Structures are given as structure tokens and as C-alpha cells.
Amino acid sequence: MTLPTFAVQPNAWGCFDEAGADYAINISHAYEICRQWRAGGEDGDMMIWRLTAGDPIRWVRVYADESIDAASPALELLV
């Protein structure tokens, strides 16, 4: 069984909602979940959270036009 490594939910929710988020096995899967939320009528930005052994980390913000921004300061170091 593959464990989820990311979670997706609308950015407007603010804090991570363990019960309301959709879980993904990799980042590509997380982007696909974002597309599915949008196809289902969600019109705001989405947040992809990185799941850790501790608290989830805001990872990538996916805007309504499907552009993205790193939500974690750690990701900015990779650019």
C-alpha cells in the first residue's frame, strides 16, 4: 500500500483540515486532485500540503488559472 505524501484542499480553508482534505500519493496526483476540485465547481485557489511525521506543511499554492507559487520557504531555495 502506498501512503499519501500530499494533501489538497481549498486555500480559503486556511488551516489544514485532516477530515476534509483529499490525499495524494505524489505531487502529480496532487495536481490532478486540484484539477478535479476545479472541475467540480471550486473556483478559488487550492493548497497542496506536504505531509510529514509532524504537522503538515503548506507546499504549493495552485491558483485558479493553474499557475503555482511555492508556499513553503524551503522550496524557494531550490529555484
C-alpha positions as CSV (number, residue, x, y, z in Angstrom):
1,M,0.0,0.0,0.0
2,T,1.3,3.4,-0.9
3,L,0.9,6.0,1.8
4,P,-0.1,9.6,0.9
5,T,2.6,12.2,0.9
6,F,0.5,15.2,0.0
7,A,-3.0,16.5,0.7
8,V,-5.1,19.0,-1.2
9,Q,-7.8,21.4,-0.1
10,P,-9.1,24.9,-1.0
11,N,-6.7,27.6,0.2
12,A,-9.6,29.5,1.7
13,W,-9.9,27.0,4.4
14,G,-6.8,28.4,6.0
15,C,-5.6,25.7,8.4
16,F,-5.1,22.1,7.4
17,D,-8.4,20.1,7.7
18,E,-7.4,16.4,8.1
19,A,-11.0,15.2,7.6
20,G,-11.8,17.5,4.6
21,A,-8.6,17.2,2.6
22,D,-8.1,14.8,-0.3
23,Y,-4.9,12.8,-0.1
24,A,-2.4,12.1,-2.9
25,I,0.5,9.6,-3.3
26,N,2.7,12.1,-5.1
27,I,2.8,15.7,-6.4
28,S,1.5,14.8,-9.8
29,H,-1.5,13.1,-8.2
30,A,-2.0,16.3,-6.0
31,Y,-2.1,18.5,-9.1
32,E,-4.7,16.1,-10.6
33,I,-6.8,16.4,-7.5
34,C,-6.6,20.2,-7.8
35,R,-8.0,19.9,-11.4
36,Q,-10.8,17.7,-10.1
37,W,-11.8,20.2,-7.4
38,R,-11.9,22.9,-10.1
39,A,-14.0,20.7,-12.4
40,G,-16.3,20.1,-9.5
41,G,-17.0,23.8,-9.1
42,E,-14.3,25.0,-6.7
43,D,-13.4,28.5,-8.1
44,G,-10.8,29.6,-5.6
45,D,-7.1,28.8,-5.2
46,M,-6.0,25.4,-3.9
47,M,-3.3,24.5,-1.4
48,I,-1.2,21.4,-1.7
49,W,0.1,20.3,1.7
50,R,3.2,18.2,2.3
51,L,2.5,15.5,4.9
52,T,5.3,14.9,7.4
53,A,5.7,13.0,10.6
54,G,4.6,16.2,12.4
55,D,2.3,19.0,11.2
56,P,1.6,19.2,7.5
57,I,3.5,22.0,5.6
58,R,1.9,24.4,3.1
59,W,3.8,23.3,0.0
60,V,2.3,24.7,-3.3
61,R,-0.5,27.2,-3.9
62,V,-2.3,26.4,-7.1
63,Y,-4.2,29.5,-8.4
64,A,-7.5,29.4,-10.3
65,D,-5.6,29.9,-13.6
66,E,-3.4,26.8,-12.7
67,S,-0.3,28.9,-12.1
68,I,1.6,28.0,-9.0
69,D,3.7,29.5,-6.2
70,A,5.9,27.8,-3.6
71,A,4.0,28.1,-0.3
72,S,7.0,26.8,1.7
73,P,10.1,29.0,2.1
74,A,12.2,25.8,1.8
75,L,11.0,25.4,-1.8
76,E,12.3,28.9,-2.7
77,L,15.8,27.7,-2.1
78,L,15.5,25.2,-4.9
79,V,15.0,27.8,-7.6
